[in-house]
Every structure is written in structure tokens, then in C-alpha cells.
Amino acid sequence: MKIALVTGASSGMGREFARQIVKLYRNLDEIWLVARRTERLQELEKEFTVPVRIFDGDLNRDYIYERIEKELERKNAEIRILVNSAGCGLSGCFGEREQDTELRMVKLNCQSLTRMLLLCRPFLGRGSRVINLASAAAFAPQPGFAIYSASKSYVYRLSMAIREEWKPAEISVTVVCPGPVDTEFFAHSGELLGKSNKVTKVDPKAVARKALLDAVDRRCVSVYGTSMKVARIAGKLLPDVLSAYLMRKLNGI
């Protein structure tokens, strides 16, 4: 059985990835959707002609991985495309919130993504593709968004490393690094700080489409929009100390 598996599929970028995957990958037997909000997943299921399998649960809990692994084994599934889109972010200075709240962000963005990759690796075949959703925040230290940007730097570096490790198996890994996207993300994270809140949010449909096409072309990084491409170059050229200073000023801290 050939499947696509998408985490964070109930909203935002995950939902857009799920919608567009079935248009690009015509030979899938099923698409598996993973997220906490059951009703959202059930509504999304109605949009597909390909069979859908729903895994509703919290990726910070053990049971969801056990369910997925059991079904992968039972169905003898081959994951043709894996999209790790689940994640969360909170704006504000380090230490302003309860520790559990801050640590949950690290756990979901880093540990849960890593665990999903480890779980799915035996079910990825030659020609399979992996998309990991990071952020342009990974390109430089981000005062006012410190834990989030650090967690996305982890996703970025991990993706680049395993891409090389998995090349002999012909499994490609693409890390997606968008800037602000017009989704529900900011309703939960809080709006951008200072002058950053004037940055125009881009269409999630366009970001997801470019990311999927970049994955088809086996590109290592997918960056949508000129301004974010410039940000990536700046992150490479500027010293981290200067980048952090400029971001602090931009965020009005």
C-alpha cells in the first residue's frame, strides 16, 4: 500500500499540504492525516476522493505513535511522501511564560518531529520524499521568538544532515522555511513584535505548492518569496551576534 502521511493536518500548512498532495501524487492508495482536532480532520476527509485514514491525537503523547506504527505494519505500508507539519510557536521574550508552556514548544517542534522520522524511516522506500516544515526563523537568532527560532534551527540542521545520510537509499528530504504565513498560527503564537508585525503574510496555498514541487525536484531547501530568500542569504553572511542585534531592534525589544 502506497500512502502519504501528513502531521498537523487539521489546519494551516498541514491542511494545505494534504489538499495538494493528492493533486501531485496520483498513485496513492491512501492519505493518512494526523492531528489533535478530530472534527477538523473529518471535515477535511470529505474533500478527498482518495481513501483517508485519520489518526487523531496529541503528538506529545506516546499512544499516537503506537497507533501509527501498528497500522503501518498491519498494512505493510510504503510511505511515498511524509510531511512533518505539526508544530507551534509563541512570541515573547525567553522566560515570560510558564516553563511547561515553553517546553511543550520544544517537545513538539523537535522531539515529536524526530520521533515521527524515526518511526517512519523503515517504511520509506526508494524514491520516497520527506518534507519537514521549519521556518525562515531558523536562519538567524530571533530575540522575541528565541525558543521557536532555535527549535526550527534544529529542524533545519537535522533535515540537512539526514538528507545526506539517506541519499544512498534514494530518499530525499526537503526542509521548508517560510516567513510569516496567513494561517491560524499567529492566533496562537501572538502577533509578531515591533516592526516585524508589518511584514506581509503570504498565502499558505502558494507556500505548500512550491514546497511540494521542490520536493518533487528533490531540492534540499524550499523558500517562498524574494524577501525570505534574501533573509536566508543574510543569515549566511552576517555574524550571529549582529543578526541577533538586528532582530532585537526589529522586534522592538
VEXDREN-2710 file (C-alpha; in Angstrom, 1 decimal):
% VEXDREN-2710
k/r/px/py/pz
1/MET/0.0/0.0/0.0
2/LYS/1.4/3.4/-1.0
3/ILE/0.5/6.2/1.3
4/ALA/1.1/9.9/2.1
5/LEU/1.3/10.8/5.8
6/VAL/0.8/14.4/7.0
7/THR/1.1/15.6/10.5
8/GLY/-0.6/18.9/11.7
9/ALA/-3.2/18.2/9.0
10/SER/-6.2/19.9/10.8
11/SER/-5.2/23.4/10.0
12/GLY/-2.6/25.8/8.4
13/MET/0.2/24.5/6.3
14/GLY/-0.5/20.9/7.2
15/ARG/-4.0/21.1/5.8
16/GLU/-2.8/22.8/2.6
17/PHE/-0.1/20.1/2.1
18/ALA/-2.8/17.4/2.5
19/ARG/-5.1/19.0/-0.1
20/GLN/-2.3/19.5/-2.7
21/ILE/-0.5/16.2/-2.3
22/VAL/-3.4/14.2/-3.9
23/LYS/-3.2/16.5/-6.9
24/LEU/0.5/15.8/-7.4
25/TYR/0.7/12.2/-6.4
26/ARG/-1.9/10.3/-8.4
27/ASN/-0.8/6.7/-7.4
28/LEU/-1.5/6.9/-3.7
29/ASP/-3.7/4.2/-2.2
30/GLU/-4.5/6.3/1.0
31/ILE/-3.6/9.5/2.7
32/TRP/-3.1/9.4/6.4
33/LEU/-3.9/12.6/8.4
34/VAL/-2.5/13.2/11.9
35/ALA/-3.7/16.0/14.2
36/ARG/-5.4/16.6/17.6
37/ARG/-8.7/18.0/16.3
38/THR/-10.9/15.1/15.2
39/GLU/-13.7/17.2/13.7
40/ARG/-11.3/19.2/11.6
41/LEU/-9.8/16.1/10.2
42/GLN/-13.3/14.6/9.4
43/GLU/-14.3/17.8/7.6
44/LEU/-11.0/17.6/5.6
45/GLU/-11.7/14.0/4.7
46/LYS/-14.8/15.0/2.8
47/GLU/-12.7/16.9/0.3
48/PHE/-10.8/13.8/-0.9
49/THR/-11.5/11.1/-3.5
50/VAL/-8.6/9.0/-2.3
51/PRO/-9.3/7.0/0.9
52/VAL/-8.3/8.8/4.1
53/ARG/-7.2/7.3/7.4
54/ILE/-7.5/9.6/10.4
55/PHE/-5.1/9.5/13.4
56/ASP/-6.5/12.0/15.9
57/GLY/-4.2/12.5/18.9
58/ASP/-1.5/14.6/20.6
59/LEU/2.0/14.2/19.1
60/ASN/3.4/14.9/22.6
61/ARG/1.8/11.7/23.8
62/ASP/3.0/8.1/23.3
63/TYR/-0.2/6.5/22.1
64/ILE/-0.5/8.2/18.8
65/TYR/2.9/6.8/17.6
66/GLU/1.9/3.4/18.7
67/ARG/-1.3/3.6/16.7
68/ILE/0.5/4.8/13.6
69/GLU/3.3/2.2/13.8
70/LYS/0.8/-0.6/14.3
71/GLU/-1.2/0.4/11.2
72/LEU/2.0/0.8/9.1
73/GLU/3.0/-2.7/10.0
74/ARG/-0.5/-4.1/9.5
75/LYS/-1.0/-2.6/6.1
76/ASN/2.6/-3.2/5.0
77/ALA/2.6/0.4/4.0
78/GLU/5.2/2.3/2.0
79/ILE/5.3/6.0/2.7
80/ARG/5.8/7.7/-0.6
81/ILE/5.7/11.2/1.0
82/LEU/5.9/12.2/4.6
83/VAL/5.1/15.7/5.6
84/ASN/6.0/16.8/9.2
85/SER/4.0/20.0/9.5
86/ALA/2.9/19.8/13.2
87/GLY/4.4/22.5/15.3
88/CYS/3.7/25.5/17.5
89/GLY/5.3/28.9/18.3
90/LEU/5.0/31.6/20.9
91/SER/6.2/35.1/20.6
92/GLY/7.7/37.0/23.5
93/CYS/10.9/37.1/25.5
94/PHE/12.5/34.0/27.0
95/GLY/11.1/33.1/30.4
96/GLU/8.0/35.2/30.2
97/ARG/5.7/32.1/30.2
98/GLU/5.4/29.0/32.4
99/GLN/8.2/26.5/31.9
100/ASP/5.7/23.8/30.8
101/THR/4.4/26.0/28.1
102/GLU/7.8/26.8/26.7
103/LEU/9.0/23.2/26.9
104/ARG/5.9/21.9/25.1
105/MET/7.0/24.0/22.1
106/VAL/10.5/22.4/22.2
107/LYS/8.9/18.9/22.6
108/LEU/6.5/19.3/19.7
109/ASN/8.8/21.1/17.3
110/CYS/11.9/19.0/18.0
111/GLN/11.2/15.7/19.8
112/SER/7.9/14.8/18.2
113/LEU/9.2/15.5/14.7
114/THR/12.3/13.4/15.4
115/ARG/10.2/10.6/16.8
116/MET/8.0/10.6/13.7
117/LEU/11.0/10.5/11.4
118/LEU/12.5/7.5/13.4
119/LEU/9.1/5.7/13.3
120/CYS/8.6/6.2/9.6
121/ARG/12.1/5.5/8.4
122/PRO/11.7/1.8/8.0
123/PHE/8.6/2.4/5.8
124/LEU/10.2/4.9/3.4
125/GLY/11.2/3.2/0.1
126/ARG/13.5/4.2/-2.8
127/GLY/12.1/7.4/-4.3
128/SER/10.2/8.4/-1.2
129/ARG/10.2/12.1/-0.2
130/VAL/10.2/13.8/3.2
131/ILE/9.1/17.3/3.8
132/ASN/10.0/18.9/7.2
133/LEU/8.4/22.3/8.0
134/ALA/10.9/24.6/9.6
135/SER/10.8/28.4/9.2
136/ALA/12.8/31.4/8.0
137/ALA/13.2/32.0/11.7
138/ALA/15.8/29.2/11.5
139/PHE/18.2/31.4/9.6
140/ALA/19.2/33.6/12.5
141/PRO/18.8/34.0/16.2
142/GLN/15.4/35.7/17.0
143/PRO/15.1/37.7/20.2
144/GLY/11.4/37.8/21.0
145/PHE/11.0/34.4/19.3
146/ALA/14.0/32.7/20.8
147/ILE/12.8/29.2/21.6
148/TYR/10.7/28.9/18.4
149/SER/13.6/30.0/16.2
150/ALA/16.0/27.7/18.0
151/SER/13.6/24.8/17.6
152/LYS/13.3/25.5/13.9
153/SER/17.1/25.7/13.5
154/TYR/17.1/22.2/14.9
155/VAL/14.6/21.1/12.2
156/TYR/16.7/22.8/9.5
157/ARG/20.0/21.2/10.6
158/LEU/18.5/17.8/11.2
159/SER/16.9/17.8/7.8
160/MET/20.1/18.8/6.0
161/ALA/22.0/16.0/7.8
162/ILE/19.6/13.2/7.3
163/ARG/19.2/14.2/3.7
164/GLU/22.9/13.3/3.1
165/GLU/22.6/10.1/5.2
166/TRP/19.6/8.9/3.3
167/LYS/20.9/9.7/-0.2
168/PRO/22.2/6.1/-0.8
169/ALA/18.7/4.8/-0.1
170/GLU/17.3/7.4/-2.7
171/ILE/15.1/9.0/0.0
172/SER/15.0/12.8/-0.5
173/VAL/14.5/15.3/2.3
174/THR/13.3/18.9/1.8
175/VAL/13.1/21.4/4.6
176/VAL/10.6/24.2/4.1
177/CYS/11.5/27.6/5.5
178/PRO/8.6/30.1/5.0
179/GLY/8.3/33.5/6.5
180/PRO/5.0/34.6/8.1
181/VAL/2.1/32.7/6.5
182/ASP/-1.5/33.7/6.7
183/THR/-2.8/30.9/8.9
184/GLU/-4.1/30.4/12.4
185/PHE/-0.5/30.2/13.7
186/PHE/-0.5/33.8/14.9
187/ALA/-3.8/33.4/16.7
188/HIS/-2.0/31.0/19.0
189/SER/1.5/32.4/18.9
190/GLY/0.7/36.1/19.3
191/GLU/1.4/38.6/16.7
192/LEU/4.9/39.5/15.5
193/LEU/6.7/42.1/17.6
194/GLY/7.7/45.6/16.7
195/LYS/8.3/46.4/13.0
196/SER/8.1/42.7/12.3
197/ASN/4.3/42.9/12.6
198/LYS/4.2/44.9/9.4
199/VAL/5.6/42.0/7.3
200/THR/3.0/40.8/4.8
201/LYS/1.8/37.3/5.5
202/VAL/1.8/35.1/2.4
203/ASP/-0.7/32.6/1.1
204/PRO/-0.3/29.1/2.5
205/LYS/-1.5/27.6/-0.7
206/ALA/1.4/29.1/-2.6
207/VAL/3.9/28.1/0.0
208/ALA/2.7/24.5/0.1
209/ARG/2.6/24.2/-3.7
210/LYS/6.2/25.5/-4.0
211/ALA/7.3/23.1/-1.3
212/LEU/5.7/20.1/-2.9
213/LEU/7.2/21.0/-6.3
214/ASP/10.6/21.5/-4.7
215/ALA/10.3/18.1/-3.1
216/VAL/9.4/16.5/-6.5
217/ASP/12.6/18.1/-7.8
218/ARG/14.5/16.8/-4.7
219/ARG/15.6/20.2/-3.6
220/CYS/17.2/20.4/-0.1
221/VAL/15.5/23.7/0.9
222/SER/12.3/25.4/-0.1
223/VAL/12.0/29.1/0.5
224/TYR/9.0/31.0/-0.9
225/GLY/9.3/34.7/-1.8
226/THR/12.1/37.1/-2.5
227/SER/12.2/38.6/1.0
228/MET/12.7/35.2/2.6
229/LYS/15.4/34.2/0.1
230/VAL/17.2/37.5/1.0
231/ALA/16.8/36.6/4.7
232/ARG/18.4/33.2/4.0
233/ILE/21.4/34.8/2.3
234/ALA/21.7/37.4/5.1
235/GLY/21.6/34.6/7.7
236/LYS/24.7/33.0/6.0
237/LEU/26.6/36.2/5.6
238/LEU/26.0/38.1/8.8
239/PRO/27.6/37.0/12.1
240/ASP/25.1/35.6/14.6
241/VAL/25.8/38.4/17.1
242/LEU/24.9/41.0/14.5
243/SER/21.9/39.1/13.3
244/ALA/20.6/38.8/16.9
245/TYR/21.1/42.5/17.5
246/LEU/19.3/43.5/14.3
247/MET/16.4/41.2/15.1
248/ARG/16.2/42.6/18.6
249/LYS/15.9/46.1/17.1
250/LEU/13.3/44.9/14.6
251/ASN/11.2/43.4/17.3
252/GLY/11.4/46.5/19.4
253/ILE/13.0/44.8/22.4
END
